[in-house]
Amino acid sequence: MTGTQKKTLRVLCLHGYRQTGDSFREKTGAFRKLLKKSVEFVFMTSPLVVPPFEENEKEDGGSGWWFSQPNDYFRAQDESDCIKGFEESLAAVDKQFQENGPFDGILGFSQGAAMLGLICGLQQQGKLSYSFKFAIFISAFKSRSVPHQYLYGEKITIPTLHVFGETDQVIQKPMSEEFLECFHDPQVLMHPGGHFIPTTAAQKAAYLKFVENMCEICKEEPC
């Protein structure tokens, strides 16, 4: 690669609870458009199928990354001993890296962002078969499941960008702020909105700055 060529980053995207790779992709259209010259986004779907809200519903309730209760239920605020499906989801992410990688970074939204935090912890502790250089978190939170707590034992040192809304009613701001404590020198982009990826001019500048920095890092240290 010559000094005049700009690296295109490959970023694996982890959807939120009750979403799929396809539905998350549809919701990120404006965000992807902002970064289309610099980033190739690859969307995957978790292998865990969430039960429908009502018993008489014909369609499933999307997918999730782990369940906080044995009855295939998840709530971000749950403090439990349950991480049902977590190992299966980890294996699915590993498979994505082996079959479709390498990826320079990973982006996660909501429960997908919490999952990404756990994956970062595994990488920090040298327990992954693959590697990535940076992480982008949208509406993230720290898992309250007891078996996950060891993964927060070391501060994450890779570059990270944390995006969350002041009025998010799904993952409230204090939960995302608590999550920041797990990272060394996290970059923070707080916006006045709720549970979504903001794409106004102010956020665009922050995204572009972070991505440009990651392009330089990944150009010097290929995955």
RAGIWO-V394099 format. One record per residue. N is the residue number from 0. RES is the residue in one small letter. PHI is phi in degrees with one decimal (NA if undefined). Layout:
<<N:RES:PHI> <N:RES:PHI>>
This chain:
<<0:m:NA> <1:t:-83.6> <2:g:-66.1> <3:t:-89.5> <4:q:-83.9> <5:k:-97.7> <6:k:-71.9> <7:t:-92.8> <8:l:-79.4> <9:r:-105.3> <10:v:-125.9> <11:l:-84.1> <12:c:-114.0> <13:l:-109.4> <14:h:-72.4> <15:g:-84.2> <16:y:-64.2> <17:r:68.3> <18:q:-109.2> <19:t:-133.0> <20:g:-58.0> <21:d:-67.1> <22:s:-69.0> <23:f:-67.8> <24:r:-59.6> <25:e:-62.5> <26:k:-78.2> <27:t:-105.3> <28:g:-55.1> <29:a:-66.3> <30:f:-65.0> <31:r:-64.3> <32:k:-63.5> <33:l:-60.6> <34:l:-114.1> <35:k:-62.6> <36:k:-79.0> <37:s:-119.4> <38:v:-132.5> <39:e:-103.4> <40:f:-93.9> <41:v:-119.2> <42:f:-105.5> <43:m:-122.6> <44:t:-115.7> <45:s:-61.2> <46:p:-76.5> <47:l:-90.3> <48:v:-88.6> <49:v:-85.0> <50:p:-60.9> <51:p:-65.0> <52:f:-60.4> <53:e:-119.0> <54:e:-62.5> <55:n:-89.2> <56:e:-72.8> <57:k:-85.5> <58:e:-88.9> <59:d:-73.2> <60:g:-97.8> <61:g:84.2> <62:s:-129.2> <63:g:-143.0> <64:w:-101.6> <65:w:-165.5> <66:f:-111.0> <67:s:-88.7> <68:q:-134.8> <69:p:-61.9> <70:n:-88.7> <71:d:59.8> <72:y:-126.0> <73:f:-135.2> <74:r:-143.8> <75:a:-59.8> <76:q:-85.2> <77:d:-66.7> <78:e:-102.4> <79:s:-148.3> <80:d:-94.6> <81:c:-97.7> <82:i:-135.7> <83:k:-54.2> <84:g:88.7> <85:f:-60.5> <86:e:-64.0> <87:e:-63.7> <88:s:-68.4> <89:l:-57.5> <90:a:-63.3> <91:a:-67.5> <92:v:-66.7> <93:d:-57.2> <94:k:-62.8> <95:q:-60.1> <96:f:-64.5> <97:q:-69.7> <98:e:-94.2> <99:n:-122.3> <100:g:-80.7> <101:p:-77.6> <102:f:-120.6> <103:d:-73.1> <104:g:-150.3> <105:i:-130.3> <106:l:-117.1> <107:g:-132.7> <108:f:-120.2> <109:s:56.0> <110:q:-62.7> <111:g:-63.5> <112:a:-71.8> <113:a:-64.2> <114:m:-60.7> <115:l:-61.5> <116:g:-60.3> <117:l:-69.6> <118:i:-65.4> <119:c:-60.6> <120:g:-62.3> <121:l:-63.5> <122:q:-64.8> <123:q:-58.8> <124:q:-92.3> <125:g:71.1> <126:k:-113.6> <127:l:-110.1> <128:s:-87.9> <129:y:-130.4> <130:s:-146.7> <131:f:-147.3> <132:k:-98.5> <133:f:-155.7> <134:a:-141.1> <135:i:-120.4> <136:f:-112.3> <137:i:-118.4> <138:s:52.3> <139:a:-87.7> <140:f:-155.3> <141:k:-88.6> <142:s:-60.1> <143:r:-99.6> <144:s:-70.7> <145:v:-56.6> <146:p:-64.7> <147:h:-88.1> <148:q:-65.0> <149:y:-65.3> <150:l:-75.5> <151:y:-101.2> <152:g:-70.7> <153:e:-119.3> <154:k:-69.1> <155:i:-74.5> <156:t:-105.6> <157:i:-69.4> <158:p:-61.5> <159:t:-138.0> <160:l:-118.4> <161:h:-118.2> <162:v:-114.5> <163:f:-154.7> <164:g:-102.5> <165:e:-65.4> <166:t:-111.6> <167:d:-64.7> <168:q:-97.3> <169:v:-88.1> <170:i:-117.2> <171:q:-69.1> <172:k:-49.0> <173:p:-58.7> <174:m:-69.0> <175:s:-70.6> <176:e:-68.5> <177:e:-60.2> <178:f:-61.4> <179:l:-59.0> <180:e:-66.0> <181:c:-84.1> <182:f:-125.0> <183:h:-89.1> <184:d:53.8> <185:p:-71.0> <186:q:-91.6> <187:v:-120.0> <188:l:-126.1> <189:m:-99.5> <190:h:-125.9> <191:p:-79.9> <192:g:-93.1> <193:g:-111.0> <194:h:-92.8> <195:f:-162.5> <196:i:-92.5> <197:p:-75.8> <198:t:-138.5> <199:t:-76.7> <200:a:-58.1> <201:a:-62.6> <202:q:-72.2> <203:k:-56.4> <204:a:-61.4> <205:a:-67.7> <206:y:-61.0> <207:l:-62.5> <208:k:-63.9> <209:f:-63.3> <210:v:-64.0> <211:e:-62.0> <212:n:-64.3> <213:m:-68.9> <214:c:-59.9> <215:e:-67.0> <216:i:-63.8> <217:c:-74.1> <218:k:-70.4> <219:e:-78.9> <220:e:-129.4> <221:p:-58.6> <222:c:-71.1>>
